[in-house]
Amino acid sequence: MQVKKDGRDWRVGAASDVGWIAGHTTAGVSITTAIPPVFDAYATTYQTDDVTAAAYEHALIEHLTTRTPNQPWWLAYLDTGAHDVVFPHAPRVFLYWNWPYVLVQAGPEQALTWRTEGHIRHPHGALPDLFFPADRSWLVSALWDDTWTCVGGPAPLIHTLEGDPLANARQVRLDEDALPPGLTRE
């Protein structure tokens, strides 16, 4: 199936496009709640109060783009009923606890510009709730009730994110609590 936006047709994803994620995460407080245990390294990242949503999101996308060969990205927007899914009439794929996502194949530019009405992490944020490149070399996912983002990927990517104060990333092990420092569970 295709959807139209910006004068182009975009491919809508199906369950088979996220099958490598579906059923490969575990409930709990570790990074594997959002990211399957298939990567070399993992981190949590979040926007601090002294950084704008745009600066944080651009920094994250810049690092991902720099470390990814040119290819399409899958962008997934969680249908919470309260946040923009960009394509409200597109079919859904289901992940995690049977949560519905709109999944569209696009790229980094669309990841930064398509969503215009904010998301759970920031009222002015644009990023999809889940996204990854076609080669599945990394995955970025923010769960429904989290104000931070989880990342799995190659160790050099995670180390780069850790070194950028705008990305505000902290490397985590598979078995530790993924909650970023300074945040509390409600």
Secondary structure, 3 states (H helix, E strand, C coil): CEEEECCEEEEECCHHHCCCCCCCCCCCCEHHHCCCCCCCEEEEECCCCCCCHHHHHHHHHHHHHHCCCCCCEEEEEECCCCCCCCCCCCCCEEECCCEEEEEEEECHHHHHHCCCCCECCECCCCCCCEEEECCCCCEEECCCCCCCEEEEECHHHHHHHHCCCCCCEEEECCCCECCCCCCCCC
